[in-house]
Amino acid sequence: MASSSKIDSNAEDEAPQEEVEHFDDFTLASSWERFISEIEAVCRQWMADGPKNLLEKGAVHLEFSKNLYKVKSDLKYASKSYCIEYYFEKTNNDSRVSDWNFNLHELQMCFGVNDFLVIAPQSASGVVLDAPEASKLLSAVAIALTNCSSLLPALVPVHDPSRKAYIGIQNMGTVFTRRFEADHIGTQVPVQLMHLEGLYELFISKFAYSTLDFSVHLFKVNFTMKLTYRTIPYDDDHDPQGTDAEITEPGGNPVSDTHNKVQWDDDCPWSEWYSAEDPIKGFELIALWSEKMIESSLQMAELENDSPHDAEKWILFPKFSQNLSDGSKGNQIGFSSQLHLLIDALDMSFEAQFIEDFVSVENTGPDNLKTSMIIPPPTVIDRVLKELFHEGVRDPDFAKGGHKSSRAIKGAPLQSLFAQFCLNCLWFGSCNIRAIAVLWIEFVREVRWCWEESQPLPKMPANGSIDLSTCLINQKLQMLAICIERKLELNEDYEDCIGSMDQASPHTKEEDSVAEDSDSSIMRTPSEDFKGKRDSPLTPENLHHSGITMLRYSSEPEEVVLADPKPSDCIRRGSARVVGSMMLLKSNQEMHVPFTQDAPLMTEDMHEERLQAVEAFGDSFNFSAQLERDILSSDMSAFKAANPDAVFEDFIRWHSPGDWENDDAQENGSTNKLAMVNPNNFWPPRGQLSQRMSEHGNLWRNIWNDAPALPASEQKPLLDPNREGEKVLHYLETIRPHQLLEQMVCTAFRASADTLNQTSYGGLKQMTTKMEQLYLTMASVLKPVQANRLSAGSEIFEDLRRLCGILEHVEKLLTVAASLHRKFLQAPRLSEAIFSDYYNFYLPRMRTGSVEDNVQMEFDKKQQVRTHERRVISNMFTTPTANQSWRKVLSMGNLLNGHEPILREIIFSMRDRVSGNHYAAHTPMVYQQEIETYRMYICGTSNDLRVALSVVSCD
């Protein structure tokens, strides 16, 4: 009772209240009783809250289990502090522990319980080292749990922490009590306990008389077993000589054996540039024997000789490299890491105006250019240039390996010269701006040498049109390759001409006249095969049938048919064929289609210059015609040579039918049919030029008047290879650093993705989808770079670095897919299932870009192996070599291709009916059937052993 001296005179009415507050409960007089009361209060609160409310109050989820959570509370007894932890499952787990649930806590597995309590001292060891203290602590918890009618098992850690020893108790009702005990042997396991027979007798000794001979008595015991095997690490498996092996030359000098070591990714497309770490370090195989009845030690001895193939279930667990999921930078070497460096070089490229500024010693640039940016030695430069220019394919297949979406990225094709240059730059030195500048200068020198020596440019097509969907440097190199080819053709023609003049014999005028008549006769016979009769020394690439040219001007060109040859007063040259029923206006002769030159090739910047010129002059038609003057004049000259009697109107009727207006009489269909039968009945054709072609001073007519009658073979080429080639070289030699690096970044991303896209990974749909998404993302992010909208310090650089992160994720997934595909060629279902599980595990890292607290850290998915797949898995466990097996002595049975299990887990149990017991009358209905009276969990190898025992008694 409170003292009256402490009560204020004005607060007499509060005295009764103070008396109630200071009431002493003499049933909790001792500290021991108060300690039990505190435990009871905590347990009652947890039981009242239930799992749902405990989760809301911040229960901690345990990573290794999907369904297990933990809450804790601190307690104090005397001068010591304790911590009581409550482990509970979110939902009731009805599955038995003997079913080998892989998500169980170790104490759940040891004692076969679901929810449980653990009370331990708050000390450095975390265990109770004093046996009396442990018994007193366990008694306090048991009394508290009985007071609140809880059936939770309580466990106390004891002895040395390395032993993982526990004692525990569980109130199972009014009659039965279950006691727990677990201990661990870390060294010197008795030989008898290394074998199943000895472990069986250990369990029997817990309930049978010790004087009995267990080998001759029958005890019906329930038995189930789980064996875990592990493949040899693939790093060791791929080194047939072992880690300490050396290769010795005949002279006795040891040499490195790295060139004989086979890497797992030697046949992967990226192996040309780097060797990736095998993401799969090995596999664990779990063989499960379902529960069976064992009656004697002899059965256990026979079971130890069984093969793992006799197990009811096989579970496969892949072991992935930690580097895949830890999210740290700098531990992965691949395209993504090198592209990071290339982007840094692009950011620095704005600091100078010319490429040479980054190489020149006299340049007073930033200090970091001279210290950290190392240039590889000349031998490395020579090797790279040799690979690019002397070991390349002349006509590579640019469609090979390219994804259907890769053309959306304005780079160079993977097999092209510039793409290979960019990929080499990624691995040249540290991919710094100085190293890139040095290699580019040497690269341009090699390109100029090819030009000056008229050597074909490797890895570039020397025919066809310029691919404007690629980057400008690739277009320039393609233009240069074509110019070199054209220059070679002109040189060959010149040499052939000189040679024929030297070998020509003298002849008379009469012979010249006969030859002239013969040639004239040939050229006037278009019905013959024109391929063997044309007089053009040019190749078919720069000459084409001008009947095709008409498609540019008319959607319905007239049909080209053969006609009877007609005499002509002039020599016809460069004719390909006769144009249907079309007749010349002035001479009543068939119109002939001439051979014409191809339009000159242009790169993207040349097209832009022409468009800008058109916009500047305003009159788009007239100036466009002026720009095409050379092409038009060439076509007119060829037409005149093929049709000596032609007039300007004839050329318009053939070249631009839309500018010739026929009379109504000739537009009649029946009349046209008669004209095809007998063209002379409707000659001359009736019609007139269109208004724009009839205007005074028409540019086309002026060109016609000035154009000489020359076949395409005698005309000046529209494309001047010498001039255009020098323009290309001038562009390559004077390109600005940031313009070079911008095109390199786009090409390097595209070439890297195309290289990865060549990887064979089977029918993994997630990987295919991820590759498609990568190309679309790259095209979107690189669009500002392609448009030359970059500047120093631009925000686009951060987008580019994020793109590198995306590529890194795809690269990691691709190595996983490739590794799985190679290991499961004969079991594709397992490959697809494991990759799908890993993809879902890795996906949160791709979304966040970093490893967050709520992201699962360890991959724990397992796959059940089907019967027909067991042979494939068994072959993974190759017989250990002498160098791999000397480290351990095989002491356990159940070998798999010479491999003993790395872990053996066994559960022995006995069940009994309680109805015949003298306590049965007081037994709750729940125990009227059968309970597990004895249970022993054994886990270990030949080097260590852990045993956990639970016994039910009627106390």
ZAMARGU-4260 file (C-alpha; in steps of 0.2 Angstrom, whole numbers, plus 5000, padded with zeros to 4 digits):
<rodrens>
0) 5000/5000/5000 | 5006/5017/4996 | 5012/5029/5010 | 5000/5043/5014 | 5015/5056/5014
5) 5016/5054/4996 | 4997/5059/4993 | 4993/5077/4991 | 4980/5084/5002 | 4970/5090/4987
10) 4969/5073/4980 | 4961/5062/4993 | 4949/5055/4981 | 4963/5047/4971 | 4969/5036/4986
15) 4958/5021/4982 | 4964/5021/4964 | 4982/5021/4970 | 4979/5007/4982 | 4973/4996/4967
20) 4988/5000/4956 | 5000/4995/4969 | 4992/4978/4973 | 5005/4964/4975 | 5002/4947/4967
25) 5011/4935/4980 | 5009/4920/4967 | 5023/4929/4957 | 5034/4932/4972 | 5050/4924/4965
30) 5060/4929/4950 | 5058/4912/4943 | 5039/4913/4944 | 5039/4931/4936 | 5050/4924/4922
35) 5037/4910/4918 | 5024/4923/4919 | 5033/4934/4906 | 5035/4919/4894 | 5017/4914/4896
40) 5011/4932/4892 | 5022/4933/4877 | 5015/4916/4871 | 4997/4921/4874 | 4999/4937/4864
45) 5006/4927/4849 | 4992/4914/4850 | 4979/4928/4851 | 4986/4937/4836 | 4988/4922/4825
50) 4998/4921/4809 | 4989/4935/4800 | 4991/4948/4813 | 5009/4943/4816 | 5013/4946/4798
55) 5005/4963/4799 | 5015/4967/4815 | 5032/4964/4805 | 5035/4945/4806 | 5051/4941/4797
60) 5051/4930/4782 | 5064/4917/4781 | 5072/4916/4764 | 5075/4897/4762 | 5056/4894/4765
65) 5041/4901/4756 | 5029/4898/4771 | 5040/4900/4787 | 5040/4917/4797 | 5048/4922/4813
70) 5044/4934/4828 | 5054/4936/4843 | 5054/4944/4860 | 5067/4948/4873 | 5066/4942/4891
75) 5076/4944/4907 | 5079/4932/4921 | 5090/4937/4936 | 5105/4945/4928 | 5104/4935/4911
80) 5095/4940/4895 | 5086/4928/4884 | 5077/4929/4867 | 5062/4918/4863 | 5058/4915/4845
85) 5042/4909/4837 | 5043/4900/4820 | 5026/4898/4812 | 5019/4894/4795 | 5008/4906/4786
90) 4997/4892/4780 | 4995/4875/4788 | 5006/4863/4779 | 4998/4846/4779 | 5012/4837/4770
95) 5023/4825/4781 | 5041/4829/4784 | 5045/4812/4777 | 5040/4818/4760 | 5056/4828/4760
100) 5050/4845/4758 | 5065/4855/4752 | 5059/4872/4760 | 5059/4866/4778 | 5069/4873/4792
105) 5083/4862/4799 | 5074/4860/4816 | 5057/4855/4806 | 5067/4842/4797 | 5076/4836/4813
110) 5061/4834/4824 | 5046/4832/4812 | 5037/4848/4818 | 5029/4863/4810 | 5027/4878/4822
115) 5040/4878/4836 | 5048/4890/4849 | 5067/4892/4852 | 5073/4900/4868 | 5091/4905/4869
120) 5103/4916/4879 | 5108/4933/4872 | 5126/4929/4872 | 5141/4927/4859 | 5138/4908/4858
125) 5119/4909/4858 | 5118/4892/4867 | 5116/4887/4885 | 5133/4879/4890 | 5127/4874/4908
130) 5116/4858/4909 | 5106/4863/4925 | 5103/4880/4917 | 5096/4872/4901 | 5085/4860/4911
135) 5078/4875/4921 | 5075/4885/4906 | 5066/4871/4897 | 5055/4868/4912 | 5050/4886/4913
140) 5045/4886/4895 | 5035/4870/4897 | 5026/4877/4912 | 5022/4893/4903 | 5015/4883/4888
145) 5005/4872/4899 | 4997/4887/4907 | 4991/4894/4891 | 4986/4877/4884 | 4998/4878/4870
150) 5004/4862/4861 | 5020/4871/4853 | 5036/4861/4855 | 5050/4871/4864 | 5068/4869/4860
155) 5084/4875/4869 | 5101/4875/4860 | 5115/4867/4871 | 5133/4863/4872 | 5146/4870/4860
160) 5138/4879/4845 | 5148/4869/4832 | 5138/4853/4838 | 5121/4861/4834 | 5114/4852/4849
165) 5096/4855/4855 | 5085/4848/4869 | 5066/4851/4869 | 5049/4846/4875 | 5031/4846/4868
170) 5015/4844/4878 | 5004/4833/4867 | 4988/4834/4878 | 4984/4828/4895 | 4994/4812/4894
175) 5008/4812/4881 | 5024/4821/4881 | 5036/4822/4867 | 5055/4825/4871 | 5068/4830/4858
180) 5087/4828/4858 | 5099/4832/4844 | 5118/4831/4843 | 5132/4832/4830 | 5148/4822/4827
185) 5160/4833/4817 | 5175/4821/4816 | 5180/4803/4818 | 5163/4795/4814 | 5163/4777/4820
190) 5164/4765/4806 | 5148/4756/4811 | 5139/4773/4809 | 5145/4775/4791 | 5134/4761/4785
195) 5115/4759/4784 | 5116/4743/4795 | 5124/4752/4809 | 5112/4767/4808 | 5097/4755/4809
200) 5104/4747/4825 | 5107/4764/4832 | 5089/4768/4831 | 5083/4751/4837 | 5094/4753/4853
205) 5083/4768/4858 | 5068/4756/4862 | 5074/4738/4862 | 5083/4730/4877 | 5102/4733/4875
210) 5106/4714/4879 | 5097/4709/4863 | 5106/4704/4847 | 5099/4716/4834 | 5105/4706/4820
215) 5094/4691/4824 | 5078/4700/4830 | 5065/4708/4819 | 5059/4725/4822 | 5047/4733/4810
220) 5054/4751/4807 | 5048/4763/4794 | 5063/4769/4783 | 5065/4783/4770 | 5081/4790/4763
225) 5087/4805/4753 | 5104/4804/4744 | 5112/4820/4737 | 5126/4818/4723 | 5136/4832/4715
230) 5144/4833/4699 | 5163/4837/4697 | 5164/4856/4695 | 5165/4860/4676 | 5181/4869/4678
235) 5189/4854/4685 | 5180/4842/4673 | 5186/4852/4657 | 5204/4850/4663 | 5209/4832/4659
240) 5227/4834/4666 | 5221/4841/4683 | 5225/4858/4691 | 5243/4853/4694 | 5247/4845/4677
245) 5261/4852/4666 | 5265/4848/4648 | 5284/4845/4645 | 5292/4848/4629 | 5305/4835/4623
250) 5319/4846/4629 | 5312/4845/4647 | 5305/4863/4648 | 5287/4864/4654 | 5275/4874/4644
255) 5258/4880/4647 | 5243/4869/4643 | 5230/4882/4641 | 5230/4879/4622 | 5225/4861/4625
260) 5211/4866/4637 | 5194/4865/4630 | 5182/4879/4635 | 5164/4876/4637 | 5159/4890/4625
265) 5172/4886/4611 | 5158/4884/4598 | 5148/4899/4604 | 5149/4914/4592 | 5156/4926/4606
270) 5171/4915/4608 | 5180/4924/4594 | 5181/4939/4606 | 5180/4933/4624 | 5178/4917/4634
275) 5163/4918/4646 | 5162/4909/4663 | 5151/4894/4662 | 5136/4900/4672 | 5132/4883/4678
280) 5145/4877/4690 | 5137/4859/4692 | 5122/4850/4697 | 5116/4841/4712 | 5105/4826/4710
285) 5094/4821/4724 | 5088/4803/4724 | 5073/4799/4735 | 5068/4782/4742 | 5050/4782/4747
290) 5045/4775/4764 | 5046/4756/4766 | 5046/4744/4781 | 5062/4737/4786 | 5063/4722/4798
295) 5081/4717/4799 | 5099/4723/4798 | 5101/4712/4783 | 5089/4722/4773 | 5098/4738/4777
300) 5115/4730/4771 | 5106/4725/4755 | 5099/4742/4753 | 5116/4750/4754 | 5121/4741/4738
305) 5107/4747/4728 | 5110/4759/4714 | 5103/4776/4714 | 5093/4771/4698 | 5082/4761/4710
310) 5076/4776/4719 | 5058/4781/4716 | 5062/4800/4712 | 5076/4810/4705 | 5077/4828/4708
315) 5089/4839/4699 | 5096/4855/4706 | 5107/4866/4695 | 5121/4876/4704 | 5123/4893/4696
320) 5138/4905/4697 | 5136/4918/4710 | 5142/4931/4697 | 5126/4930/4688 | 5115/4936/4702
325) 5126/4947/4713 | 5123/4962/4702 | 5141/4969/4705 | 5150/4978/4691 | 5167/4974/4684
330) 5167/4955/4686 | 5159/4951/4669 | 5169/4952/4653 | 5158/4953/4638 | 5151/4965/4625
335) 5141/4975/4638 | 5157/4979/4648 | 5167/4984/4633 | 5153/4995/4626 | 5153/5004/4642
340) 5171/5009/4638 | 5166/5014/4620 | 5153/5025/4627 | 5166/5034/4638 | 5177/5036/4623
345) 5162/5044/4614 | 5159/5056/4628 | 5178/5061/4627 | 5178/5062/4608 | 5171/5080/4609
350) 5187/5086/4617 | 5196/5087/4600 | 5193/5092/4582 | 5203/5079/4573 | 5207/5061/4576
355) 5226/5065/4576 | 5224/5076/4591 | 5221/5061/4602 | 5237/5053/4596 | 5249/5068/4595
360) 5262/5069/4608 | 5263/5088/4606 | 5244/5090/4610 | 5241/5098/4626 | 5226/5088/4630
365) 5219/5082/4647 | 5231/5073/4658 | 5220/5057/4659 | 5224/5055/4640 | 5242/5052/4643
370) 5242/5042/4659 | 5227/5030/4660 | 5224/5028/4641 | 5237/5015/4635 | 5240/5011/4617
375) 5244/4993/4613 | 5261/4989/4605 | 5263/4989/4586 | 5263/4970/4586 | 5245/4970/4592
380) 5240/4983/4579 | 5248/4973/4565 | 5239/4957/4571 | 5222/4967/4571 | 5225/4974/4553
385) 5230/4957/4547 | 5214/4950/4553 | 5204/4964/4545 | 5213/4965/4528 | 5222/4949/4524
390) 5212/4935/4532 | 5194/4941/4528 | 5181/4934/4516 | 5180/4944/4500 | 5161/4942/4498
395) 5154/4939/4515 | 5136/4934/4518 | 5129/4950/4526 | 5112/4941/4529 | 5120/4928/4540
400) 5117/4930/4559 | 5107/4946/4557 | 5091/4948/4566 | 5076/4953/4556 | 5075/4969/4567
405) 5094/4973/4566 | 5091/4984/4550 | 5082/4997/4561 | 5099/5001/4569 | 5109/5012/4557
410) 5125/5003/4559 | 5135/4991/4548 | 5131/4973/4544 | 5140/4960/4556 | 5152/4953/4542
415) 5156/4970/4535 | 5174/4978/4536 | 5168/4992/4547 | 5158/4981/4559 | 5173/4970/4561
420) 5184/4985/4565 | 5172/4991/4578 | 5172/4974/4587 | 5191/4974/4586 | 5191/4991/4594
425) 5180/4984/4609 | 5195/4973/4613 | 5209/4984/4608 | 5218/4990/4623 | 5205/4996/4635
430) 5194/5003/4621 | 5200/5021/4626 | 5199/5035/4614 | 5218/5036/4611 | 5219/5017/4606
435) 5204/5019/4595 | 5212/5034/4586 | 5228/5025/4583 | 5219/5010/4576 | 5208/5021/4565
440) 5223/5030/4557 | 5231/5013/4553 | 5214/5007/4547 | 5213/5021/4535 | 5230/5019/4529
445) 5227/5001/4524 | 5211/5006/4515 | 5221/5019/4505 | 5234/5006/4501 | 5220/4995/4494
450) 5214/5010/4483 | 5231/5015/4477 | 5236/4997/4473 | 5219/4993/4466 | 5217/4978/4478
455) 5199/4973/4482 | 5193/4979/4498 | 5190/4964/4510 | 5173/4961/4518 | 5164/4973/4507
460) 5153/4970/4491 | 5160/4977/4475 | 5143/4976/4466 | 5125/4981/4468 | 5118/4997/4475
465) 5123/5007/4491 | 5114/5001/4506 | 5107/5017/4513 | 5100/5009/4529 | 5118/5007/4535
470) 5129/5020/4543 | 5138/5032/4532 | 5156/5025/4534 | 5149/5008/4528 | 5141/5017/4513
475) 5158/5025/4509 | 5168/5009/4511 | 5155/5001/4499 | 5157/5015/4487 | 5176/5013/4488
480) 5175/4994/4485 | 5164/4998/4469 | 5176/5011/4463 | 5191/4999/4465 | 5181/4986/4455
485) 5177/4999/4441 | 5195/5005/4441 | 5201/4987/4438 | 5189/4985/4424 | 5194/5001/4415
490) 5213/4996/4417 | 5209/4978/4410 | 5199/4986/4395 | 5214/4998/4392 | 5227/4984/4392
495) 5216/4973/4381 | 5214/4987/4369 | 5233/4990/4369 | 5236/4972/4366 | 5224/4970/4352
500) 5232/4985/4343 | 5249/4978/4345 | 5243/4961/4338 | 5233/4969/4323 | 5239/4964/4305
505) 5239/4977/4291 | 5224/4977/4279 | 5217/4986/4264 | 5203/4998/4262 | 5193/4984/4253
510) 5195/4973/4269 | 5189/4988/4280 | 5174/4990/4269 | 5169/4972/4270 | 5172/4972/4288
515) 5161/4987/4290 | 5147/4980/4280 | 5148/4964/4291 | 5147/4973/4307 | 5133/4984/4300
520) 5123/4968/4296 | 5126/4961/4313 | 5120/4976/4322 | 5104/4977/4311 | 5099/4960/4317
525) 5091/4962/4334 | 5082/4945/4333 | 5098/4936/4337 | 5104/4934/4355 | 5111/4951/4360
530) 5121/4944/4374 | 5134/4938/4362 | 5132/4952/4349 | 5133/4968/4359 | 5149/4978/4356
535) 5151/4985/4374 | 5167/4981/4383 | 5158/4986/4400 | 5152/4973/4412 | 5133/4970/4414
540) 5134/4978/4431 | 5135/4996/4423 | 5125/4992/4408 | 5107/4987/4408 | 5092/4984/4397
545) 5084/5001/4395 | 5067/4992/4393 | 5068/4991/4412 | 5072/5010/4412 | 5054/5013/4406
550) 5047/5006/4422 | 5053/5022/4430 | 5042/5033/4419 | 5027/5022/4415 | 5017/5009/4425
555) 5012/5000/4409 | 5027/4998/4397 | 5025/4992/4380 | 5028/4974/4376 | 5045/4970/4369
560) 5044/4957/4355 | 5054/4952/4341 | 5052/4960/4323 | 5058/4957/4306 | 5074/4966/4303
565) 5073/4981/4292 | 5086/4990/4281 | 5094/5006/4288 | 5104/5019/4279 | 5115/5021/4295
570) 5124/5009/4306 | 5115/5003/4321 | 5125/5001/4337 | 5121/4996/4355 | 5104/4989/4351
575) 5097/4976/4363 | 5080/4972/4356 | 5065/4978/4346 | 5051/4987/4356 | 5035/4978/4351
580) 5025/4987/4337 | 5032/5004/4340 | 5039/5012/4324 | 5050/5027/4321 | 5041/5043/4316
585) 5052/5048/4301 | 5059/5032/4294 | 5046/5018/4296 | 5058/5007/4305 | 5056/4997/4321
590) 5061/5006/4337 | 5076/4997/4346 | 5079/4997/4364 | 5097/5002/4368 | 5109/4997/4381
595) 5111/5011/4394 | 5122/5014/4409 | 5117/5012/4427 | 5113/5028/4436 | 5128/5034/4446
600) 5129/5027/4464 | 5126/5039/4478 | 5129/5038/4497 | 5117/5046/4510 | 5126/5063/4511
605) 5126/5064/4492 | 5108/5062/4491 | 5106/5075/4505 | 5116/5087/4495 | 5105/5085/4480
610) 5089/5088/4490 | 5096/5103/4497 | 5101/5110/4480 | 5083/5107/4474 | 5076/5116/4488
615) 5088/5131/4486 | 5083/5133/4467 | 5064/5131/4470 | 5059/5125/4452 | 5060/5107/4457
620) 5057/5100/4439 | 5069/5110/4429 | 5083/5109/4442 | 5080/5090/4445 | 5082/5088/4426
625) 5098/5098/4427 | 5104/5086/4441 | 5100/5071/4430 | 5107/5079/4414 | 5122/5067/4413
630) 5110/5052/4415 | 5098/5059/4403 | 5111/5063/4390 | 5118/5046/4391 | 5101/5038/4388
635) 5098/5049/4373 | 5116/5045/4366 | 5112/5027/4367 | 5095/5029/4360 | 5102/5038/4345
640) 5115/5025/4342 | 5102/5011/4342 | 5090/5021/4332 | 5100/5031/4319 | 5084/5038/4311
645) 5076/5043/4327 | 5069/5060/4332 | 5066/5068/4349 | 5048/5063/4349 | 5053/5045/4347
650) 5064/5046/4362 | 5050/5053/4372 | 5038/5039/4366 | 5050/5026/4373 | 5058/5035/4388
655) 5043/5045/4395 | 5027/5038/4387 | 5016/5049/4398 | 5023/5064/4388 | 5017/5058/4371
660) 4998/5061/4368 | 4991/5049/4355 | 4977/5053/4343 | 4960/5046/4347 | 4961/5035/4332
665) 4976/5025/4338 | 4969/5023/4355 | 4956/5011/4348 | 4959/4993/4354 | 4955/4985/4337
670) 4966/4997/4328 | 4980/4992/4339 | 4978/4974/4335 | 4978/4977/4317 | 4994/4988/4319
675) 5002/4973/4327 | 4998/4962/4312 | 5004/4975/4299 | 5012/4990/4307 | 5014/4998/4289
680) 4995/5001/4288 | 4996/5013/4303 | 5012/5023/4300 | 5017/5036/4304 | 5010/5036/4322
685) 4998/5050/4325 | 5001/5061/4341 | 5010/5075/4348 | 5021/5080/4363 | 5014/5085/4380
690) 5013/5103/4384 | 5028/5103/4395 | 5039/5094/4382 | 5032/5106/4368 | 5038/5122/4378
695) 5051/5133/4369 | 5068/5130/4376 | 5063/5114/4384 | 5079/5107/4393 | 5076/5089/4387
700) 5076/5095/4369 | 5092/5105/4371 | 5100/5089/4379 | 5094/5079/4364 | 5101/5091/4352
705) 5118/5091/4360 | 5119/5072/4363 | 5130/5063/4351 | 5125/5046/4344 | 5136/5035/4355
710) 5132/5017/4362 | 5134/5015/4381 | 5150/5005/4378 | 5159/5021/4370 | 5152/5033/4382
715) 5161/5041/4397 | 5156/5032/4413 | 5143/5041/4423 | 5152/5035/4439 | 5170/5042/4439
720) 5179/5029/4450 | 5195/5039/4453 | 5185/5055/4458 | 5173/5046/4469 | 5186/5035/4477
725) 5197/5050/4482 | 5181/5058/4489 | 5179/5043/4500 | 5196/5043/4506 | 5196/5062/4510
730) 5180/5058/4521 | 5188/5044/4530 | 5204/5054/4533 | 5195/5070/4539 | 5181/5063/4549
735) 5178/5072/4566 | 5181/5061/4581 | 5163/5062/4588 | 5156/5058/4571 | 5167/5042/4570
740) 5163/5037/4588 | 5144/5039/4585 | 5144/5028/4570 | 5155/5016/4580 | 5143/5015/4594
745) 5128/5011/4583 | 5138/4998/4574 | 5146/4990/4589 | 5129/4988/4597 | 5121/4980/4582
750) 5136/4969/4578 | 5137/4963/4597 | 5118/4959/4596 | 5120/4950/4579 | 5134/4940/4586
755) 5124/4935/4601 | 5109/4931/4590 | 5119/4917/4582 | 5120/4908/4598 | 5111/4891/4598
760) 5100/4889/4613 | 5086/4877/4607 | 5067/4882/4608 | 5068/4893/4623 | 5054/4905/4619
765) 5058/4918/4633 | 5076/4920/4626 | 5069/4923/4608 | 5057/4936/4615 | 5071/4944/4625
770) 5082/4946/4610 | 5068/4954/4600 | 5065/4966/4614 | 5083/4970/4614 | 5084/4975/4596
775) 5068/4986/4598 | 5076/4995/4613 | 5092/4997/4604 | 5084/5005/4589 | 5074/5017/4601
780) 5089/5022/4611 | 5101/5024/4597 | 5090/5035/4586 | 5097/5051/4593 | 5115/5045/4590
785) 5111/5040/4572 | 5103/5058/4569 | 5119/5066/4575 | 5110/5075/4590 | 5124/5072/4602
790) 5134/5085/4612 | 5146/5084/4626 | 5138/5080/4642 | 5121/5075/4634 | 5108/5066/4644
795) 5108/5053/4630 | 5124/5046/4637 | 5115/5040/4652 | 5102/5031/4641 | 5117/5023/4632
800) 5124/5017/4648 | 5107/5010/4654 | 5106/5001/4637 | 5123/4993/4641 | 5115/4987/4657
805) 5101/4979/4647 | 5113/4971/4636 | 5122/4964/4650 | 5107/4955/4657 | 5103/4948/4640
810) 5121/4942/4639 | 5120/4933/4655 | 5103/4925/4651 | 5110/4920/4634 | 5125/4911/4642
815) 5113/4902/4654 | 5102/4897/4639 | 5118/4891/4628 | 5125/4881/4643 | 5109/4872/4647
820) 5106/4868/4628 | 5123/4860/4627 | 5121/4850/4643 | 5103/4844/4639 | 5103/4841/4620
825) 5095/4824/4624 | 5083/4830/4637 | 5076/4847/4630 | 5062/4847/4642 | 5074/4849/4657
830) 5083/4863/4648 | 5067/4873/4645 | 5060/4870/4663 | 5077/4875/4671 | 5079/4890/4660
835) 5061/4895/4663 | 5063/4894/4682 | 5080/4904/4681 | 5072/4917/4670 | 5058/4920/4682
840) 5071/4921/4696 | 5082/4933/4687 | 5068/4944/4679 | 5066/4956/4695 | 5085/4961/4693
845) 5081/4966/4675 | 5067/4977/4680 | 5076/4986/4694 | 5093/4987/4687 | 5100/4983/4704
850) 5099/4970/4718 | 5086/4976/4730 | 5082/4969/4748 | 5066/4961/4742 | 5074/4951/4728
855) 5077/4933/4731 | 5096/4931/4732 | 5098/4912/4730 | 5091/4901/4716 | 5082/4886/4724
860) 5071/4879/4710 | 5073/4860/4707 | 5066/4849/4693 | 5060/4831/4694 | 5069/4820/4682
865) 5058/4808/4672 | 5062/4790/4669 | 5068/4792/4651 | 5079/4807/4656 | 5089/4798/4670
870) 5102/4791/4657 | 5106/4809/4652 | 5108/4815/4670 | 5118/4799/4674 | 5130/4803/4660
875) 5134/4820/4668 | 5142/4810/4683 | 5158/4805/4674 | 5169/4792/4682 | 5181/4802/4693
880) 5199/4801/4687 | 5213/4796/4699 | 5218/4814/4701 | 5200/4819/4706 | 5196/4804/4718
885) 5212/4803/4728 | 5206/4816/4740 | 5193/4805/4749 | 5191/4787/4753 | 5174/4780/4748
890) 5166/4774/4764 | 5148/4775/4759 | 5137/4764/4748 | 5125/4768/4734 | 5138/4774/4722
895) 5133/4783/4706 | 5146/4780/4692 | 5159/4780/4706 | 5152/4795/4715 | 5147/4793/4733
900) 5133/4804/4740 | 5139/4821/4747 | 5125/4820/4759 | 5114/4806/4766 | 5098/4809/4775
905) 5088/4795/4783 | 5072/4795/4794 | 5068/4780/4805 | 5051/4780/4813 | 5040/4769/4823
910) 5021/4771/4825 | 5010/4764/4839 | 4991/4763/4843 | 4986/4771/4859 | 4969/4762/4861
915) 4977/4747/4870 | 4986/4758/4882 | 4981/4759/4900 | 4980/4778/4898 | 4968/4776/4883
920) 4952/4780/4893 | 4959/4798/4896 | 4966/4800/4879 | 4959/4813/4868 | 4950/4807/4852
925) 4964/4814/4841 | 4976/4801/4848 | 4964/4785/4847 | 4972/4780/4830 | 4991/4780/4828
930) 5005/4791/4834 | 5024/4792/4830 | 5032/4786/4846 | 5050/4786/4840 | 5058/4796/4826
935) 5076/4798/4822 | 5083/4809/4808 | 5101/4806/4803 | 5110/4817/4791 | 5129/4817/4786
940) 5143/4809/4777 | 5157/4798/4781 | 5166/4813/4789 | 5152/4820/4800 | 5135/4814/4807
945) 5120/4823/4815 | 5107/4813/4824 | 5090/4820/4830 | 5078/4810/4841 | 5061/4812/4846
950) 5052/4801/4859 | 5034/4801/4864 | 5030/4795/4882 | 5015/4794/4894 | 5021/4805/4908
</rodrens>
